[in-house]
Amino acid sequence: MIDNPVPWPNGARCAAAFTFDMDADSLLHLSHPNDSYRLIATTSELQYGPLVGVPRILDLYQRYDLKQTFYIPAWCIEQYPDTVDAIVKAGHEVGHHGYLHEHPNERPRDEEKYWLQRSIEVIERHTGKRPRGYRAPLYKFSENTLDLLLEEGFAYDASLMGDDDPYLIGSDKGDLVELPSYWGVDDWPPYVHMSDIDFEMPIKAPSEAIIAFRDEFDAAWENNGLWVAIWHPFVTGRRARLRAVEGLLKYMLEKGDVWIASMEEIAAHVRTVTESGEYKPRVDQLPYYSKPIEVPVYPGAGK
């Protein structure tokens, strides 16, 4: 039991969210700007996400009456409007995930701001609603990201890894709810093997990979915590893998006392119980460092 658990709705033991990052082929065009058009097989694998994986995921959510969160690069919204229409029509949240899956911490502040705002415009135009949540592409949160999100009225972030449970990230401009991520509940390590994007992991059987996600859930349940899966339609949308996800979902429901909600709902609840004093989250002031640290030099170097 953790010392300061979030009081979840209706006395639930934990909160859970099945989030999907619908990157599609955006990341391929980002990493191969000059020859992505020649990478036909990899493009087909990535397009599997919006064309095959998402419809299958939406069917699963409908059968269990779930409303969840999809983080989608704005370019993908423009490229696959019918898929996004289906997500919105089914009542799911669309979160901000960059424009072309660009890495914020590799760009100057003005460029990061430009892509952030351009993507907000695309999301609002297509969904009718400004995004409330943000997940940095590849978790590449920059020293400027928090302040930019605050300026644009975001309610929460889902990029950082500083805790198992919700906390706040703050600056002199205010604070956001942080719903932390973690590579241990991301589907890339057990499943993704793509030489064209230099990520080649040994592929695990779904029956093996799902154990890690279940163990993380059990630990969250035992500690009144938060469990958030970071999955991708082109990865976990495959038949056998999504079948394993449905098995995990059944396990959760049978275990009981779990609140499965969208990330926006979870963040709103955390904010409410924080402001009422029922929950006292820790606050991380960002950025952690404002400039490179001075690395000590061995006095005998060069001798």
Secondary structure by P-SEA (a helix, b strand, c coil): cccccccccccccbbbbbccccccaaaaaaacccccccaaaaaaaaacccccaaaaaaaaaaaacccbbbbbcaaaaaacaaaaaaaaaabbbbbbccccccccccccaaaaaaaaaaaaaaaaaaccccccbbbccccccccaaaaaaaaaccccccccccccbbbbbbcccbbbbbbccccccccccccccccccccccccccccccaaaaaaaaaaaaaccbbbbbbccccccccaaaaaaaaaaaaaaaaaccbbbbcaaaaaaaaaaaaaaccbbbbbbccccccccccccccccccc
